[in-house]
Amino acid sequence: MNEKIKNNMLKAEQHLQAFAYKSECATRLKDEVDDIRPSFFRDTDRILHTDSYTRYANKTQVFSNIENDNISRRFIHVQLVSKIARTIGRALNLNEDLIEAISLSHDLGHVPFGHTGEKILNQLSKSYGEGCFKHNIQSARILMNLENHGEGLNISVEVLDGVICHNGEFVENKYCPKHKTTEDFLEDYKNSYIYDDYDKKLVPMTLEGCVVRISDVIAYIGRDIEDACKLGIIKKEDVPKSITDVLGDTNKKIVNTIVMDIINNSIDKNYIKMTPIIYEALNKLKDFNYKNIYNKANTLEKVKEYELMFKTIFEYCLKQLRENNKESRIYKIFLNDMSSEYKKNNSNERIVIDYIAGMTDDYFLKEYDLIIKDNN
């Protein structure tokens, strides 16, 4: 490789702080030939070209089946996470390529209807002996085992680790990276299928992974309030003054307040930290959102309806696989495109889980309607 080209591509890394993760330290599960792109830059390219990334555009963020084109979908969320995380990363002289790759891929494993769908698929997965289903673990599985016709993309372990450790539901005052080997990462990945709450214990192996984790929260917390206001679920004035006095009363102010607090408290440190007052206000805002937005995003009747739909699709697809019905949609749309290794190494139940998890909201609804017609 031409040294000048290589140096140009790595120019930004000459100024990284001592605790930043360098591209030259990237590790992969399989050896491969390098090209002019730094490792994490190359990972981002691979992620952007996946079918899973394309499907973000029609996956639920919080609100499903909404006839309002101004309400956030999963696609805009991951871009907001990437932008916020790269802002923090640039201010702290961290590796923006690593941050971007984790950010853009962290939610690839989200299922139809967001966290509600995830809970339903988790119960189905466990009932069929396939272990726990978590969207963050499925995101890594997509990159390792599903894309590229079931052969995977050989994404860097550091990116994969940031993906499985990204869960922004668990807010902490201080995020410290935990040194891991490739074997440690694979152990975390395996245990996440076995133990229901294992993902709560996961800690990123890089400072960049820590930045993405807190940025996930920053990206959704104020944006979800804006969306809820547009839909008339809450009014902006409903957010307690004890929170808005600290964080601000708009998404713009909330993002800026938390981002600047993190930057000022984390510069040249080997951790990401918020001041106690910001951390407390953020936790209060998250509790407010759960009580007034997330827990009301779907009625009990709607959740029951989704449960029936997931169960119907799951059982129907499983039946098609067991009967080797190669004219069925799961074969034509999903399985026929997968490698022989994927077909050989996965149970029928796991194949159905992968198929359903990859569906967009619209495709899921159409599949359910077709199954009802097939059964009549």
C-alpha positions in Angstrom: 0.0 0.0 0.0 1.2 3.5 -0.8 2.5 5.0 2.5 1.2 8.5 1.7 -2.3 7.2 1.0 -2.2 5.2 4.2 -1.0 8.2 6.2 -3.7 10.4 4.7 -6.4 7.9 5.7 -5.0 7.7 9.3 -4.3 11.4 9.6 -7.1 12.0 12.2 -5.6 9.3 14.4 -2.4 11.2 14.9 -4.2 13.5 17.3 -6.1 10.9 19.3 -5.9 11.1 23.1 -4.0 8.4 25.1 -7.1 6.4 25.9 -8.6 6.3 22.4 -8.7 3.1 20.5 -6.4 3.0 17.4 -7.5 1.4 14.2 -4.2 -0.6 14.1 -5.3 -2.4 17.3 -8.5 -3.6 15.7 -9.1 -7.4 15.9 -11.3 -9.6 13.8 -12.7 -13.1 14.1 -11.2 -14.0 10.7 -8.0 -12.9 9.0 -8.4 -10.7 5.9 -6.3 -8.6 3.5 -6.2 -4.9 4.4 -7.0 -2.1 1.9 -6.5 1.6 2.1 -9.3 2.1 4.6 -8.6 2.0 8.4 -10.3 -1.0 10.0 -13.3 0.8 11.6 -13.8 3.0 8.6 -14.1 -0.2 6.6 -16.6 -1.6 9.0 -18.9 1.4 8.6 -18.8 0.9 4.8 -19.8 -2.8 5.2 -22.6 -1.8 7.6 -24.1 0.9 5.4 -24.4 -1.6 2.5 -26.3 -4.3 4.4 -29.9 -5.2 3.8 -30.5 -4.8 7.6 -29.4 -1.2 7.5 -31.8 -0.5 4.7 -34.7 -1.9 6.7 -34.1 0.6 9.5 -36.3 3.0 7.4 -39.5 1.1 8.3 -38.9 -0.1 11.8 -40.5 1.4 14.9 -38.7 3.7 17.2 -41.4 4.2 19.9 -44.7 4.6 18.1 -46.0 1.9 15.7 -48.6 2.2 12.9 -48.6 6.0 13.0 -49.9 8.0 10.0 -47.5 10.8 10.6 -44.3 11.0 8.5 -42.7 13.4 11.0 -42.5 10.8 13.8 -39.1 9.2 14.3 -38.4 5.8 12.9 -35.4 3.6 13.8 -33.5 5.0 10.9 -33.3 8.6 12.2 -32.5 7.3 15.7 -29.3 5.6 14.7 -28.2 8.7 12.8 -28.8 10.9 15.8 -26.8 8.5 18.0 -24.0 8.6 15.5 -24.0 12.4 15.3 -24.2 12.9 19.0 -21.5 10.3 19.8 -19.2 11.7 17.1 -19.6 15.2 18.6 -18.5 13.9 22.0 -15.8 11.7 20.4 -14.3 14.6 18.4 -14.3 16.9 21.5 -12.5 14.2 23.5 -10.1 13.2 20.7 -11.5 9.7 20.4 -11.7 7.4 17.3 -14.7 8.7 15.4 -14.5 5.8 12.9 -15.1 3.3 15.7 -17.9 5.4 17.2 -19.7 5.7 13.8 -19.5 2.0 13.1 -20.9 1.1 16.5 -23.6 3.8 16.3 -24.9 2.9 12.9 -25.1 -0.8 13.6 -26.2 -0.9 17.2 -30.0 -1.4 16.5 -29.9 -3.6 13.4 -31.4 -6.4 15.5 -34.6 -4.5 16.5 -37.7 -6.4 15.6 -41.1 -5.1 14.3 -42.8 -2.8 16.8 -39.7 -2.0 18.8 -39.2 -3.0 22.4 -42.8 -4.4 22.6 -42.0 -6.8 19.7 -38.7 -7.6 21.3 -40.3 -8.7 24.6 -42.8 -10.9 22.7 -40.1 -12.5 20.6 -38.0 -13.1 23.7 -40.8 -15.1 25.3 -41.3 -17.1 22.1 -37.6 -17.7 21.8 -37.4 -19.0 25.4 -40.5 -21.1 25.0 -39.0 -22.9 22.0 -35.7 -23.6 23.7 -33.6 -21.0 21.8 -32.7 -18.9 24.8 -33.1 -15.2 25.4 -33.7 -12.8 22.6 -32.2 -9.3 22.9 -32.0 -6.8 20.1 -28.4 -5.8 20.9 -27.3 -9.4 20.7 -29.3 -10.0 17.5 -27.5 -6.9 16.1 -24.2 -8.6 16.5 -25.6 -11.9 15.2 -26.7 -10.1 12.0 -23.2 -8.8 11.5 -21.4 -12.1 12.4 -23.8 -14.7 11.0 -26.7 -13.4 8.9 -25.5 -10.8 6.4 -23.6 -11.8 3.3 -26.0 -14.8 2.8 -25.4 -16.2 6.2 -21.6 -16.0 6.1 -21.3 -12.7 8.1 -19.2 -9.6 7.4 -16.1 -10.1 9.6 -16.7 -6.9 11.5 -14.1 -5.9 14.1 -14.6 -7.3 17.6 -14.4 -3.8 19.0 -17.4 -2.8 17.0 -19.3 -6.0 17.8 -18.6 -5.5 21.5 -19.8 -1.9 21.4 -23.0 -3.1 19.7 -23.8 -5.8 22.4 -22.9 -3.3 25.2 -24.9 -0.3 23.8 -28.1 -0.7 25.8 -29.1 2.9 26.7 -31.9 1.7 29.0 -29.3 1.4 31.8 -28.1 4.9 32.5 -25.0 5.3 34.7 -23.2 8.3 36.1 -19.8 7.0 34.9 -18.8 4.7 32.1 -15.4 3.0 32.3 -14.3 0.6 29.6 -13.4 -2.9 30.6 -10.4 -4.7 29.0 -11.5 -7.8 27.1 -10.0 -10.4 24.8 -11.8 -11.8 21.8 -12.6 -14.8 24.0 -14.1 -12.5 26.6 -16.4 -10.9 24.0 -17.5 -14.3 22.7 -18.2 -15.4 26.3 -20.4 -12.3 26.8 -22.2 -13.0 23.5 -22.9 -16.6 24.5 -24.0 -15.8 28.0 -26.5 -13.2 26.7 -28.5 -16.1 25.2 -28.4 -18.1 28.5 -29.1 -15.5 31.2 -32.1 -13.2 31.0 -30.5 -10.1 32.6 -26.9 -10.7 31.4 -27.0 -7.7 29.1 -27.4 -5.5 32.2 -23.9 -6.5 33.2 -22.2 -5.8 29.9 -19.5 -3.1 29.8 -17.9 -1.9 26.6 -14.2 -2.7 26.0 -13.5 0.7 24.5 -14.0 4.3 25.5 -15.7 4.8 22.2 -18.2 2.1 23.0 -18.9 3.9 26.3 -19.6 7.1 24.3 -22.1 5.3 22.1 -23.9 3.8 25.0 -24.6 7.2 26.7 -25.3 8.8 23.3 -28.1 6.2 22.7 -29.9 7.7 25.7 -29.2 11.3 24.7 -30.5 10.7 21.2 -33.9 9.3 22.2 -34.8 11.0 25.5 -35.8 14.4 24.2 -36.7 13.3 20.7 -39.3 10.9 22.1 -40.9 13.8 24.1 -41.1 15.8 20.9 -42.8 12.9 19.1 -45.2 12.4 21.9 -46.2 16.1 21.9 -46.8 15.9 18.1 -49.2 13.0 18.7 -51.0 14.7 21.6 -49.9 12.1 24.1 -48.3 14.7 26.4 -47.7 18.5 26.4 -44.3 19.9 26.7 -45.4 21.6 29.9 -46.1 18.2 31.5 -42.3 17.6 32.0 -41.6 18.6 35.6 -39.9 21.9 36.1 -37.3 20.3 38.3 -36.1 18.5 35.2 -36.4 21.3 32.6 -34.6 23.8 34.9 -31.6 21.5 34.8 -31.7 20.0 31.3 -33.8 22.5 29.3 -37.3 22.3 27.9 -36.5 21.4 24.3 -34.7 18.4 22.7 -32.0 20.8 21.4 -31.4 22.1 24.9 -31.5 18.7 26.5 -28.9 17.3 24.0 -26.6 20.3 24.3 -26.7 20.3 28.1 -25.9 16.6 28.5 -23.3 16.6 25.8 -21.4 19.6 27.1 -21.5 18.2 30.7 -20.0 14.9 29.5 -17.3 16.6 27.4 -16.3 18.9 30.3 -16.1 16.1 32.8 -14.4 13.5 30.5 -11.7 15.4 28.7 -8.4 13.4 28.7 -9.9 10.9 31.1 -10.2 7.1 30.7 -13.9 7.3 31.5 -17.1 9.1 30.4 -18.8 11.0 33.2 -21.7 13.3 34.0 -22.0 15.6 37.0 -24.5 14.3 39.7 -27.1 17.0 39.0 -27.2 16.1 35.3 -27.2 12.4 36.0 -30.1 12.8 38.5 -32.1 15.0 36.1 -31.6 12.5 33.2 -32.8 9.6 35.3 -35.8 11.6 36.4 -36.5 12.4 32.7 -36.2 8.7 31.7 -38.6 7.8 34.5 -41.0 10.4 33.3 -40.8 9.1 29.7 -41.5 5.5 30.8 -44.5 6.5 32.9 -46.0 9.0 30.4 -44.8 7.8 27.0 -43.3 4.3 26.7 -45.9 2.6 28.9 -48.7 4.3 27.0 -47.3 3.8 23.4 -49.3 0.6 23.1 -52.6 -0.3 24.8 -53.0 -3.6 26.5 -55.3 -4.6 23.7 -52.7 -3.7 21.1 -50.0 -5.7 22.9 -52.3 -8.7 23.0 -52.9 -8.3 19.3 -49.2 -8.2 18.6 -48.7 -11.3 20.8 -51.2 -13.2 18.7 -49.6 -12.0 15.5 -46.1 -13.0 16.5 -47.3 -16.4 17.7 -49.3 -16.9 14.5 -46.4 -16.0 12.2 -43.9 -18.0 14.3 -46.0 -21.2 14.3 -46.9 -20.9 10.6 -43.2 -20.4 9.5 -42.1 -23.2 11.7 -44.6 -25.5 10.1 -43.4 -24.6 6.6 -39.8 -25.4 7.6 -40.8 -28.7 9.2 -42.8 -29.7 6.1 -40.0 -28.6 3.9 -42.4 -26.4 1.9 -40.0 -24.7 -0.4 -42.9 -22.7 -2.0 -43.5 -20.9 1.2 -42.4 -17.3 1.7 -39.8 -18.0 4.4 -37.9 -20.1 1.8 -38.4 -17.7 -1.1 -37.7 -14.5 0.7 -35.2 -15.6 3.3 -33.9 -19.1 3.4 -33.1 -19.7 -0.3 -30.7 -16.8 -0.1 -28.7 -18.2 2.8 -25.6 -20.3 2.6 -25.6 -24.1 3.2 -23.6 -23.5 6.4 -26.3 -21.3 7.8 -29.0 -23.9 7.0 -26.9 -26.7 8.5 -25.9 -24.9 11.7 -29.2 -23.4 12.8 -32.4 -25.0 14.1 -35.8 -24.4 12.4 -36.7 -22.3 15.4 -33.6 -20.1 15.2 -34.2 -19.6 11.5 -37.8 -18.4 12.2 -36.5 -16.1 14.9 -34.0 -14.6 12.4 -36.7 -14.2 9.8 -39.1 -12.5 12.0 -36.5 -10.3 13.7 -35.5 -9.0 10.3 -39.0 -7.9 9.3 -40.0 -4.3 8.9 -43.3 -3.3 10.5 -45.1 -3.2 7.1 -43.7 -6.6 6.0 -44.8 -8.2 9.3 -48.3 -6.9 9.0 -48.5 -8.1 5.3 -47.1 -11.5 6.3 -49.7 -11.9 9.0 -52.5 -11.0 6.6 -51.3 -13.5 4.1 -51.1 -16.2 6.7 -54.7 -15.6 7.7 -55.7 -15.9 4.1 -53.7 -19.1 3.7 -55.4 -20.6 6.7 -58.9 -19.8 5.5 
